[in-house]
Amino acid sequence: MPKLNIIGWRKGLLKISMTHVLREHLPLGLREAKDCVDNVLDGQVVSFSLDDLAQAEALAKSLEAVGAVVEIESGQDALRVSSSGEA
């Protein structure tokens, strides 16, 4: 079961858009999604366990498009810190 971590953000993060992305991809209410975004902006890592790698990659791509820095973990290894350009 892959785990997606939102580990930070790039300058120009679209806070409202990130809230919409979280609600679109995850079973979160508005308050929960807004709290997740606020936690990221406060410097906390926000993590979600997802059903499969394809779902995690789709969410990561959408989050990156609005300015989030994410990583996907599968088992013991981080597969990618894609937003920061590392592999």
C-alpha positions as a Markdown table, in Angstrom:
| # | Residue | x | y | z |
|---|---|---|---|---|
| 1 | Met | 0.0 | 0.0 | 0.0 |
| 2 | Pro | 1.7 | 3.2 | -1.1 |
| 3 | Lys | 1.9 | 6.3 | 1.1 |
| 4 | Leu | 1.9 | 9.8 | -0.3 |
| 5 | Asn | 3.6 | 12.5 | 1.8 |
| 6 | Ile | 3.1 | 16.2 | 1.2 |
| 7 | Ile | 6.4 | 17.4 | 2.5 |
| 8 | Gly | 6.3 | 21.1 | 1.6 |
| 9 | Trp | 5.4 | 23.6 | -1.1 |
| 10 | Arg | 6.9 | 25.8 | -3.8 |
| 11 | Lys | 6.5 | 29.5 | -3.9 |
| 12 | Gly | 3.1 | 30.3 | -5.3 |
| 13 | Leu | 1.2 | 27.4 | -3.8 |
| 14 | Leu | -2.4 | 27.6 | -4.8 |
| 15 | Lys | -4.1 | 26.9 | -1.4 |
| 16 | Ile | -7.7 | 26.8 | -2.6 |
| 17 | Ser | -6.7 | 24.6 | -5.5 |
| 18 | Met | -4.8 | 22.2 | -3.3 |
| 19 | Thr | -7.9 | 21.9 | -1.1 |
| 20 | His | -10.0 | 21.1 | -4.2 |
| 21 | Val | -7.4 | 18.5 | -5.3 |
| 22 | Leu | -7.4 | 16.8 | -1.9 |
| 23 | Arg | -11.2 | 16.6 | -1.9 |
| 24 | Glu | -11.3 | 15.3 | -5.5 |
| 25 | His | -8.9 | 12.5 | -4.9 |
| 26 | Leu | -9.6 | 11.6 | -1.2 |
| 27 | Pro | -12.7 | 11.1 | 0.9 |
| 28 | Leu | -12.1 | 14.3 | 2.8 |
| 29 | Gly | -14.6 | 17.0 | 3.8 |
| 30 | Leu | -13.9 | 20.6 | 3.3 |
| 31 | Arg | -12.7 | 21.2 | 6.8 |
| 32 | Glu | -10.4 | 18.2 | 6.7 |
| 33 | Ala | -8.9 | 19.2 | 3.4 |
| 34 | Lys | -8.4 | 22.8 | 4.6 |
| 35 | Asp | -6.7 | 21.6 | 7.8 |
| 36 | Cys | -4.3 | 19.4 | 5.7 |
| 37 | Val | -3.3 | 22.4 | 3.6 |
| 38 | Asp | -2.9 | 24.6 | 6.7 |
| 39 | Asn | -0.7 | 21.9 | 8.3 |
| 40 | Val | 1.5 | 21.8 | 5.2 |
| 41 | Leu | 1.9 | 25.5 | 5.2 |
| 42 | Asp | 2.8 | 25.3 | 8.9 |
| 43 | Gly | 5.7 | 23.0 | 7.9 |
| 44 | Gln | 4.2 | 19.7 | 8.9 |
| 45 | Val | 4.3 | 16.6 | 6.7 |
| 46 | Val | 0.8 | 15.4 | 5.8 |
| 47 | Ser | 0.6 | 11.7 | 4.8 |
| 48 | Phe | -2.1 | 9.6 | 3.1 |
| 49 | Ser | -2.2 | 5.8 | 2.6 |
| 50 | Leu | -3.6 | 5.0 | -0.8 |
| 51 | Asp | -5.0 | 1.8 | -2.4 |
| 52 | Asp | -2.5 | 1.5 | -5.3 |
| 53 | Leu | 0.5 | 3.2 | -6.9 |
| 54 | Ala | -1.5 | 4.6 | -9.8 |
| 55 | Gln | -3.8 | 6.4 | -7.4 |
| 56 | Ala | -0.8 | 7.8 | -5.5 |
| 57 | Glu | 0.9 | 9.0 | -8.7 |
| 58 | Ala | -2.3 | 10.6 | -10.0 |
| 59 | Leu | -2.7 | 12.5 | -6.7 |
| 60 | Ala | 1.0 | 13.5 | -6.7 |
| 61 | Lys | 0.7 | 14.9 | -10.2 |
| 62 | Ser | -2.3 | 17.0 | -9.3 |
| 63 | Leu | -0.7 | 18.2 | -6.1 |
| 64 | Glu | 2.5 | 19.1 | -7.9 |
| 65 | Ala | 0.5 | 21.1 | -10.4 |
| 66 | Val | -0.8 | 23.4 | -7.7 |
| 67 | Gly | 2.6 | 23.8 | -6.0 |
| 68 | Ala | 3.0 | 21.0 | -3.4 |
| 69 | Val | 6.2 | 19.1 | -2.9 |
| 70 | Val | 5.4 | 15.4 | -2.5 |
| 71 | Glu | 7.0 | 12.0 | -2.2 |
| 72 | Ile | 5.6 | 8.5 | -2.7 |
| 73 | Glu | 6.7 | 5.7 | -0.5 |
| 74 | Ser | 6.2 | 2.0 | -1.3 |
| 75 | Gly | 7.4 | -0.3 | 1.4 |
| 76 | Gln | 10.7 | 0.9 | 2.8 |
| 77 | Asp | 11.8 | 3.1 | -0.1 |
| 78 | Ala | 10.7 | 6.6 | -1.2 |
| 79 | Leu | 10.0 | 6.2 | -4.9 |
| 80 | Arg | 10.2 | 9.9 | -5.7 |
| 81 | Val | 10.4 | 13.4 | -4.4 |
| 82 | Ser | 9.1 | 14.6 | -7.7 |
| 83 | Ser | 8.4 | 18.3 | -7.0 |
| 84 | Ser | 11.9 | 19.1 | -5.9 |
| 85 | Gly | 13.5 | 17.4 | -8.9 |
| 86 | Glu | 15.1 | 14.6 | -7.0 |
| 87 | Ala | 14.6 | 10.9 | -7.8 |
